C-alpha cells in the first residue's frame, strides 16, 4: 500500500484542489452553497490528480524517461511497481473518478438540465483523457511542449470557472481572473519540474516547453508567470471589492522564490521550489475562502 501512496504523490494534491476551493468560495460569496457539490468536486479533482500521477509514472516509466531523474523517484522506472500493475491502476482510478464525476453532475444539475449534464460529462471525459495522455501513448502532449497549455486550462479555467458553474449555472466573467492566477501558478509548478529535468528530458526525447526554449528563457518565462498571476488576482479583488490581503501574504514567499530561481545554477536547486509554489497556491485559495467567509 505504501508504494501506491507514494506513486499517488500526495504533495501534488493540495495544488489540484486549489481551483475548486476558489470557485466554491466565490459561489458562496454570490449566495450559492451546497456541501455535496463541494465534497464531490474535491473528490473528483483528487481522483483526476492521482490518475494523472499514476499515468505519468506509467508513461514515463515505459519510455525510459525517468531512468535518471532528479527528485522523487518513480515506481515503474524503479521496478517497484510493474508497468502492467500501473496500467491496471490507471484504468481502475479512471473508472472510479468518472463515477464520482457522474454523481457530482447529477447533484449539480439533476434530471431537468440534461444539456448541461451532457456538457459536463463530456468535460469529465476530456479531463480523464487529458490526465492520461500527458505522457501515455505516441501522441502524448507532454512530449510535444503542450503541457503548459493543458495545465492552465484544466487546473485554472476548468477547475475555477467550472466548479463555480456547478453552483450557479452561469458564468461570471470576473472569475476568469482568479482562474488565470491559479492556472498560471500551476503552470509555474510544471515549469519548475521541467527546468529540473531538462537534461534528462532532452536525452529521452521529451520536448517540453523548457527543452524548446532553453533554461535561461524558461527562467524569464517563470518570472512572467508569477507576475501575471499576481496582477490578475489583484484586478479581481478590485473588481469584486474584496480584500487583497491573501495576495500580499502569499507573494512574500513567492518573491523570495522568484529570486532563488533567477540565480539557480544547479538542476537540483529547482526541486525544493516545487513545494513552495504548490503550497503557496493552496494557501492563497484557503486565505481567499477565509476572506470571503469572514471578512465579506
N, C-alpha and C positions, 0 to 999 in steps of 0.2 A: 504493500500500500504506500509506503514512504516514497518509492520510486515514482509512482503515478502522481503523487502530490508534488514531487519535485519537478516532474515533467509538465505539470499544470502551471508552474512558475507563478506562485502566489504573489510575488512582488509586482506583477503586471496588473493584478486585479483592481486595485484602487483607481488606477488611471482609467480603466474601462468603464467604471460606473460614474465617473465624474460628470459626463454629459447627461446621464439620467437624473442625477441629483439637481443639476442646474435647470433642466427642463421641467422637472416636477416642482421645484421650488418656485419657479416663475408662474406655473399653473396655480399654485396656492395663492400667490400674490394677485392673480387675476380672479380669484374666487372659486377655483375648482380644486376639489380634493377627493381622493379615493385611495385608501391604503392598499387595496387589492391591486390596483394598477401599478403603484409604486413597487410593491413586492415582486410582482410578476415581471415587471420591466427590468428590475435589478437582476433577477434570476436568469432572464433571457440574455441579458448582456454578459453576465458572468459565464453562462454556457457558451456564448459565442467566443469569448476570450479564451476560455480553456480549449475549445475546439481549435481556435487559431494556433494556440501554443502546441497542441498535440500535432496538428497538421504541419506546423513549421518544423517541429522536431523530426517528423517522418520525412518531409520533403527534402530538407537539407541533409538529413542523415543518409538517405538512399543515394543522393547525388554527391556525397563526399564533401559537402561544403563546410561541415562542422568538424572536420578531422583535426584541424589545428587552431580552433577558435580561441579567442581570449575571453575570460569571464566565465560565467556559469556554464557547466558542461551540459551537453545534450545527451539524452539517454540512448537514442538509437545509434548515434555516432560512437558512443562509448561502449556499445554492446550490452548495456544493462537491460534494455528492452528491445526485443526483435522488431524488425520492420513490420512483420505480419501482425504482431500483437498491437503495435501502434496504429496500424491501418484499421484494425477492428475497433480500437478505442475511438478513432476519429468517426467511424460510422455510427457507433453507439451514442457518442456525445452529440452528433448532428441530429439524430432522431429524437433524443431527449430534449434538446434545445428547441427543436421545431414544435414538439408537443406543448412545451411551456409557452412558446410564442403564440400558438393557436389559442390557448387558454387566455392569454393576455388580450388578444384581439377580440375574443368573444366577450370578455368582461368590459372592454372599452367601447365596443360598438353594438353588441347584442345581435339580435336577428334582423332588426329593422334597417341596418346600414350595410347592406350586402356589398355595395360598390366600394365603400371604404374598407371593409373587411378584406375584400379581394385584393385591393391595392397593397394593404399591409401584409397579406400572405405572400404576395409576390416580392415585397420588400424583404420579408423574412427569408425567403428562399435565396434572394440575391445576397443577403448578408451572410448566410451559411456558405454559399458558393464563394464569396469573396474571402471568407476566413480560410477556406481550404486552398483556394487557387493562388494564394500569396507565394507559396513555394512548391506546391504539388503539381506535377504534370509538366509537359514540354513547353506549354504556353504560360507558365507561372509568371504573373505580372511583377512579382518581387525581383525577378531576374532580368527585367527589362526597364527598370527605373521608374515604374509607376506606383510603387508602394506608397510614396508620399501622398499622391492624389487620393488613393483609396482610403488611407488612414484619415485624411482630412474630411472626406465625405462621410465615412461611417462613424468615426469617433467624434466628429464635430457636428456636421449638419444633421445627419440622420439621428444621432443619439439625442441631441438637444431639442431640435425642432420636432423630430418625430415623437419623442416621449411627451412633449408638451401637447402635441396634437391629439394624443390618446385621451387626454383630459378634456380639451377644449373643443375639438373637432373643427378648429380653424387655425390659420397661420398668422401670427403676429410678426410683421417684418422686422421689428426691433430685435427679435430673438436670434436673428442671423448674426448679430454682433457677438454675443457671448458664445454662440455656436462656433464662430470663427476663432475666438480665443481658445476654446477647448480643443478644437481641431488642430490649430497651429502648434499648440503646446504638445499635443500628441505626436504631431509630425516631428517636433524637436526631439522627442524621445527616440523616435525611429532614426533620425539623423545622427544622434549620438551613437546609437547602436551600429549604424553603417560606417561612421568615422572610425570607430574602434576596430571594425572588421574589414577595413578597406583592402588591406594587403591579402588577407585570406580570401576575400570575395573576388579579387582580381584573378587569383590563381584558379578558383573554382568556376570562373566564368559567370559570376553573379553580378550583372551590370547595374548595381544600384545607382541612384542619382549621385551619390558621393563618388563612386568609381568614375562616373562620366564627367563630373565637374572638377574632381581633384580635391585634396584635403583643404588647401587654403581657401578656395572658393566656398567649400562646404562650411567652413568656419564663419565666413561672412554671411552666408545663407542662414546659418543658425542664429546669428545676431538679429537678422531681419525678421525671422520667425517670432522671436521674443518681443521685438519692438511692435510689430503689427498686432500680435496677440494682446499686448497690454493696451495699445491705443484703442482697439476695438471694444474692449471691456470698459474702458474709461468713457467712450462715447455712449455706450449702452447705459451706464449709470446716470449720465447727464440727460439722456432722452427720457428715461423712466423716472428720473428724480429720486434716486435712492443713493445711499451712502456708497462712496468708492473706497471705504475703509478696507475691505477684503483685498482689493487690488494692491494697495500700497503696502500692506503687511506682507503679501506673498512676493512682491517684486524686490524686497530687500534681499532675500537669499538668491533670487534669480539674477539680480545684478552682479552679485559676487560670483555666481555660476558663470555668467557671461564672460567675466574677466578670466576665470580659470580656463575656459575653452579657448579664449583668444591667445593665451600664452602656452597652451598644452603642446608638448612636443612628442610625447610617447603615446602609443595607442592605448596602453593600459590606463592612461590618465582619464580617458573618456568613460570607462566603466562605472566608477562610483558616481559620476554625474547623472547617469540614467535615473537612479533612485531619487536624486534631488528634484529633478524636473517632474517626474511622475508624482511624487508625494506633494510637491508644490501645487500641481494641477488639482489633485484631490483635495488638498487643504483649501484652495480657492473655492471649489464647489461647496464645501462644507460651510465656510465662512459666508458665502453668498446665501446659502439656505438660512443660516442663523440670522443674517442681516434682514432678510425678508420676513422671517417669522417674528423676530423680537424687536426690530427697530423700525419696521414699516407696517 
